[in-house]
Amino acid sequence: MSKPRVLVDTNVLLSGLIWNGNEAQLLEMAISGDIGVLMPEIVLEEARRVLAGKFPGHTDALDRVVDVIDCEIVPRPPSASLERAKQALRDINDAEILASIIESKPGYAVTGDKDLLTAEALAVFPTSRRKDFLRKIAGEG
């Protein structure tokens, strides 16, 4: 059985690096090789910027985690996918994440962003909250 491909957003990545909880458990699954992680370029850029500004003591942790996990970097999505994503979102600042989900077709997309969990966004691609993903994946194991 192949391992699930899971796209994470900035919220999930940062929470997993900084705090113990569902997000950290998801990163532990990636470190142990139970899941593969899809990481959009925009997520890495945002995470680096936030860590440098708010959590400078954690900046090296991001690079260490990316180095040890099975991580596929998702390139910036084409404009057609961005436009489709913008139409489904109330906050167009999340369009690049949703477009990255559309383009990379992960098995799961895990987010902490409420704008990516609206009915309109879910109609484009089903995303899930961290705890829901962990429950679902535990049920498959």
MARRO-445348 format. One record per residue (C-alpha): x, y, z; residue number from 1. Coordinates in nm, 4 decimals. Example, Ala and Ser with C-alpha at 12.3 -4.5 7.8 and 13.67 -1.06 7.14 Angstrom:
% residues 2
+----------+----------+----------+-----+
|        x |        y |        z |   i |
+----------+----------+----------+-----+
|   1.2300 |  -0.4500 |   0.7800 |   1 |
|   1.3670 |  -0.1060 |   0.7140 |   2 |
+----------+----------+----------+-----+
END
This chain:
% residues 141
+----------+----------+----------+-----+
|        x |        y |        z |   i |
+----------+----------+----------+-----+
|   0.0000 |   0.0000 |   0.0000 |   1 |
|   0.1406 |   0.3395 |  -0.0913 |   2 |
|   0.1609 |   0.6082 |   0.1716 |   3 |
|  -0.0825 |   0.8994 |   0.1592 |   4 |
|   0.0275 |   1.2223 |  -0.0093 |   5 |
|  -0.0708 |   1.5096 |   0.2201 |   6 |
|  -0.0578 |   1.8777 |   0.1285 |   7 |
|  -0.0081 |   2.1038 |   0.4307 |   8 |
|  -0.0655 |   2.4765 |   0.4545 |   9 |
|   0.1410 |   2.7330 |   0.6414 |  10 |
|  -0.0795 |   2.7174 |   0.9500 |  11 |
|  -0.0309 |   2.3421 |   0.9850 |  12 |
|   0.3425 |   2.3570 |   0.9155 |  13 |
|   0.4133 |   2.6360 |   1.1644 |  14 |
|   0.1909 |   2.4903 |   1.4353 |  15 |
|   0.3627 |   2.1538 |   1.3934 |  16 |
|   0.7070 |   2.3102 |   1.4243 |  17 |
|   0.6319 |   2.5292 |   1.7254 |  18 |
|   0.3714 |   2.3514 |   1.9390 |  19 |
|   0.2823 |   1.9992 |   2.0414 |  20 |
|  -0.0566 |   1.8905 |   1.9145 |  21 |
|  -0.2282 |   1.7519 |   1.6067 |  22 |
|   0.0014 |   1.9422 |   1.3713 |  23 |
|   0.3141 |   1.8118 |   1.5424 |  24 |
|   0.1681 |   1.4607 |   1.5223 |  25 |
|   0.1193 |   1.5068 |   1.1483 |  26 |
|   0.4845 |   1.6155 |   1.1081 |  27 |
|   0.5938 |   1.3164 |   1.3169 |  28 |
|   0.4043 |   1.0921 |   1.0735 |  29 |
|   0.6001 |   1.2541 |   0.7903 |  30 |
|   0.9318 |   1.2156 |   0.9724 |  31 |
|   0.8608 |   0.8472 |   1.0389 |  32 |
|   0.7723 |   0.7953 |   0.6715 |  33 |
|   0.4048 |   0.7159 |   0.7234 |  34 |
|   0.2940 |   0.9990 |   0.4935 |  35 |
|   0.4462 |   1.1967 |   0.2105 |  36 |
|   0.4157 |   1.5735 |   0.2322 |  37 |
|   0.3336 |   1.8091 |  -0.0513 |  38 |
|   0.4600 |   2.1566 |   0.0306 |  39 |
|   0.3636 |   2.4468 |  -0.1948 |  40 |
|   0.6417 |   2.6997 |  -0.2563 |  41 |
|   0.4193 |   2.9701 |  -0.1077 |  42 |
|   0.3924 |   2.7716 |   0.2178 |  43 |
|   0.7707 |   2.7514 |   0.2528 |  44 |
|   0.8073 |   3.1232 |   0.1792 |  45 |
|   0.5361 |   3.2248 |   0.4277 |  46 |
|   0.6707 |   2.9898 |   0.6943 |  47 |
|   1.0250 |   3.1279 |   0.6612 |  48 |
|   0.8971 |   3.4847 |   0.6805 |  49 |
|   0.6788 |   3.4207 |   0.9874 |  50 |
|   0.9478 |   3.2210 |   1.1689 |  51 |
|   1.2112 |   3.4891 |   1.1088 |  52 |
|   0.9802 |   3.7622 |   1.2374 |  53 |
|   0.7925 |   3.5949 |   1.5239 |  54 |
|   0.9827 |   3.2793 |   1.6185 |  55 |
|   1.3496 |   3.3345 |   1.5246 |  56 |
|   1.4541 |   3.0467 |   1.7512 |  57 |
|   1.2695 |   2.8026 |   1.5235 |  58 |
|   1.4021 |   2.9074 |   1.1822 |  59 |
|   1.6452 |   2.6152 |   1.1504 |  60 |
|   1.3723 |   2.3657 |   1.2444 |  61 |
|   1.1909 |   2.4248 |   0.9160 |  62 |
|   1.4925 |   2.3346 |   0.7033 |  63 |
|   1.5691 |   2.0313 |   0.9197 |  64 |
|   1.2145 |   1.8996 |   0.8869 |  65 |
|   1.2041 |   1.9576 |   0.5105 |  66 |
|   1.5369 |   1.7736 |   0.4803 |  67 |
|   1.4243 |   1.4619 |   0.6701 |  68 |
|   1.0685 |   1.4138 |   0.5470 |  69 |
|   0.9500 |   1.2760 |   0.2164 |  70 |
|   0.8652 |   1.6220 |   0.0861 |  71 |
|   0.7589 |   1.7194 |  -0.2631 |  72 |
|   0.7784 |   2.0933 |  -0.3301 |  73 |
|   0.4738 |   2.2076 |  -0.5283 |  74 |
|   0.5621 |   2.4793 |  -0.7809 |  75 |
|   0.3568 |   2.7938 |  -0.8177 |  76 |
|   0.0243 |   2.7130 |  -0.9869 |  77 |
|  -0.0700 |   2.8431 |  -1.3330 |  78 |
|  -0.2958 |   3.1460 |  -1.3633 |  79 |
|  -0.5978 |   2.9385 |  -1.4746 |  80 |
|  -0.5918 |   2.7455 |  -1.1459 |  81 |
|  -0.5442 |   3.0694 |  -0.9520 |  82 |
|  -0.8523 |   3.2190 |  -1.1147 |  83 |
|  -1.0593 |   2.9082 |  -1.0422 |  84 |
|  -0.9459 |   2.9168 |  -0.6800 |  85 |
|  -1.0235 |   3.2879 |  -0.6408 |  86 |
|  -1.3819 |   3.2262 |  -0.7495 |  87 |
|  -1.4284 |   2.9676 |  -0.4738 |  88 |
|  -1.2788 |   3.1682 |  -0.1875 |  89 |
|  -1.3965 |   3.4547 |   0.0265 |  90 |
|  -1.0322 |   3.5468 |   0.0983 |  91 |
|  -0.8433 |   3.5617 |  -0.2303 |  92 |
|  -0.5148 |   3.5652 |  -0.0362 |  93 |
|  -0.5677 |   3.1890 |  -0.0003 |  94 |
|  -0.6022 |   3.1357 |  -0.3748 |  95 |
|  -0.2470 |   3.0157 |  -0.4269 |  96 |
|  -0.2891 |   2.7441 |  -0.1635 |  97 |
|  -0.6178 |   2.6209 |  -0.3113 |  98 |
|  -0.4704 |   2.6381 |  -0.6626 |  99 |
|  -0.1706 |   2.4357 |  -0.5422 | 100 |
|  -0.4130 |   2.1769 |  -0.4068 | 101 |
|  -0.5932 |   2.1681 |  -0.7433 | 102 |
|  -0.2677 |   2.1233 |  -0.9353 | 103 |
|  -0.0927 |   1.8715 |  -0.7090 | 104 |
|  -0.3979 |   1.6481 |  -0.6485 | 105 |
|  -0.2944 |   1.5241 |  -0.3048 | 106 |
|  -0.4688 |   1.2388 |  -0.1323 | 107 |
|  -0.5412 |   1.4835 |   0.1476 | 108 |
|  -0.5143 |   1.8584 |   0.1970 | 109 |
|  -0.4834 |   1.9563 |   0.5621 | 110 |
|  -0.5429 |   2.3102 |   0.6769 | 111 |
|  -0.6122 |   2.5274 |   0.9754 | 112 |
|  -0.7531 |   2.8059 |   0.7599 | 113 |
|  -1.1304 |   2.8428 |   0.7906 | 114 |
|  -1.1460 |   3.0045 |   0.4446 | 115 |
|  -1.0252 |   2.6779 |   0.2920 | 116 |
|  -1.2966 |   2.4853 |   0.4759 | 117 |
|  -1.6012 |   2.6696 |   0.3395 | 118 |
|  -1.8563 |   2.4863 |   0.1257 | 119 |
|  -1.7357 |   2.6775 |  -0.1818 | 120 |
|  -1.3720 |   2.5816 |  -0.1270 | 121 |
|  -1.4641 |   2.2223 |  -0.0424 | 122 |
|  -1.6544 |   2.1986 |  -0.3714 | 123 |
|  -1.3262 |   2.2618 |  -0.5536 | 124 |
|  -1.1206 |   2.0160 |  -0.3483 | 125 |
|  -1.1970 |   1.8480 |  -0.0156 | 126 |
|  -0.9721 |   1.9784 |   0.2587 | 127 |
|  -0.9795 |   1.8732 |   0.6199 | 128 |
|  -0.8836 |   2.0032 |   0.9599 | 129 |
|  -0.5841 |   1.8445 |   1.1274 | 130 |
|  -0.7762 |   1.6429 |   1.3843 | 131 |
|  -1.0195 |   1.5148 |   1.1182 | 132 |
|  -0.7286 |   1.4028 |   0.8992 | 133 |
|  -0.5647 |   1.2221 |   1.1911 | 134 |
|  -0.8918 |   1.0426 |   1.2727 | 135 |
|  -0.9402 |   0.9450 |   0.9100 | 136 |
|  -0.5865 |   0.8183 |   0.8624 | 137 |
|  -0.6033 |   0.6204 |   1.1914 | 138 |
|  -0.9173 |   0.4511 |   1.0624 | 139 |
|  -0.7348 |   0.3438 |   0.7452 | 140 |
|  -0.4292 |   0.2062 |   0.9243 | 141 |
+----------+----------+----------+-----+
END
